[in-house]
Amino acid sequence: MAMAAGEIETLIREGIPGAEVTIEDLRGDGDHYLAVVVSEAFRGKSRVQQHQMVYQALQGRMGNELHALALQTSAPAD
């Protein structure tokens, strides 16, 4: 069963408080998304660490309800 974009956004916002989150359904099928996440919590962390934080916020749904998620993560620009 696919996840709704709003559910993905909510999970990321709850898991990374204060994050700016934009979700785009890449194919219109509710199964392939792009998440753009900007958070001060990412500052000083590697891209891998940033992505791990997002996956942790998704609470194990990646690969189950959520089939494909492209990630763009960054700290806010100064």
N, C-alpha and C positions, 0 to 999 in steps of 0.2 A: 504494500500500500504506500503510495506516495505521500510526501509531506507538503503541506501548504507553505508558501513563502512566508506568511505571517508567523507561523509556528517556528520556522527557522530563525527569523529575526528576533522573536521573543526569547528563544533559548540563548542566543548569542548575547543579547542585551542583559539578560539575567546573569549569565555566566561571566560577562565582562562589563561590569557596571560603568556607565558613562561612555560606552563605545558608540560611535556613529556607525550605523549598519544600513547598507543598501543591498537588497536582494533582487536579482533579475532572473526570471525564468528564461533560460537560453533557448529552449525549443518549444515552449508553450505546452509541454506535456506534464508539468508538475513533477518532473523527475530529474531534470538537469538544470542546476542553478549556478549562478555566479554570486558570491558574497563579497562585498567590499566592506572591510572593517577597519576603522581608524580608531585607535585608542592610545591614550597616554600610557596605559599598562604595557604596551609593546616597546616603549622606549628602551633602548639598550639591549633588546633581545634579538636574536637571530631570526631570520624568516622562518626557519624550522620551528623554533620555540613559539613564535607567534601563531603559526598554524596549529601547533599542538594545543595551544590555549583555546583556539576556536573549536577544535575537535572535542576537547574536554567539555566545553560549554554545551555541545550537542548531545552529551550524555549517552554515548554509545549508539546513537541513531545512524551515524555514518556507516554505510554499507548494509544497513538494514532498511529502515523506512526511507532513508535518504540515499539514493543510488549514486548520484554524481554531483560533486560540489567543487567548483573552481574557486580558489581563494585569492584575493588581493588584500594584503594586510599592511598596515603602516602605522607609525606614530604620527600625531598631528604635525604639520609643518610649523616651524617657528615663525 
